[in-house]
Amino acid sequence: MTGYLTTHVLDTARGCPAEGLDIDLYRIEGDIRTLIKSLKTNSDGRTDEQILPAESFETGTYELVFHAGAYLDACGTPPEEPRFLDIIPIRFGMSEPSHYHVPLLLSPFGYGTYRGS
């Protein structure tokens, strides 16, 4: 089996996929954090391509960074200064070559994630 990484972002406050949310993927090696790719969610709250496709997959520690504040601003969520949720980093490990799905459930005042399928 070959590994790959996907995500899905749902705006639980508005009850819809989070379209237009910027996501960065980093590989973590000790104290070194290397940007691998930057993507944006589509109308289904997913990225148009796998975040980490099979041909680039390596086991290890990664971080997805969700730019929630800019998304909330673009959606017209009433502004705060500073915004309660702005940048949401989720650091996780991929220990074997399989499908890793790391979704984000987002609202202006909370978020959740899990290992999906």
Residue pairs with C-beta under 8 A, 6 or more apart in sequence:
1 97
1 98
2 54
2 57
2 97
3 52
3 54
3 57
3 59
3 94
3 96
3 97
3 98
3 99
3 100
4 50
4 52
4 53
4 54
4 57
4 99
4 100
5 25
5 50
5 51
5 52
5 57
5 62
5 94
5 100
5 101
5 102
6 46
6 47
6 50
6 51
6 99
6 100
6 101
6 102
7 23
7 46
7 47
7 51
7 64
7 101
7 102
7 103
7 104
8 17
8 44
8 45
8 46
8 101
8 103
8 104
8 116
9 17
9 18
9 21
9 23
9 41
9 45
9 46
9 66
9 103
9 104
9 106
10 16
10 17
10 18
10 45
10 103
10 104
10 105
10 106
11 17
11 18
11 45
11 75
11 106
11 107
12 105
12 106
12 107
13 77
13 106
13 107
13 108
14 75
16 45
17 41
17 43
17 44
17 45
17 46
18 41
18 45
18 71
18 104
18 106
19 41
19 42
19 43
19 44
19 45
20 40
20 41
20 71
20 74
21 40
21 41
21 45
21 66
21 67
21 68
21 70
21 71
21 106
22 38
22 39
22 40
22 66
22 67
22 70
22 71
23 38
23 39
23 40
23 41
23 47
23 51
23 64
23 65
23 66
23 67
24 35
24 37
24 38
24 64
24 65
24 67
25 35
25 36
25 37
25 38
25 39
25 51
25 52
25 62
25 63
25 64
25 65
26 33
26 34
26 35
26 36
26 62
26 63
26 64
26 65
27 33
27 34
27 36
27 58
27 60
27 61
27 62
28 60
28 61
28 62
28 63
28 91
29 60
29 61
33 63
36 52
36 56
36 62
37 51
37 52
39 47
39 48
39 49
39 51
40 47
41 47
42 48
51 64
52 62
57 94
57 97
59 93
59 94
59 95
59 96
59 97
60 93
60 94
61 91
61 92
61 93
61 94
62 91
62 92
62 93
62 94
63 89
63 90
63 91
63 92
64 89
64 90
64 92
64 102
64 104
65 87
65 88
65 89
65 90
66 87
66 88
66 89
66 90
66 104
66 106
67 86
67 87
68 85
68 86
68 87
68 88
68 106
68 111
69 83
69 85
69 86
69 87
71 106
72 83
72 85
72 108
73 79
73 83
77 108
83 108
84 108
84 109
85 106
85 108
85 109
85 110
85 111
88 104
88 106
88 111
90 102
90 104
90 113
92 100
92 102
92 115
94 100
99 117
100 115
101 115
101 116
101 117
102 113
102 115
102 116
103 113
103 114
103 116
104 111
104 112
104 113
105 111
105 112
105 113
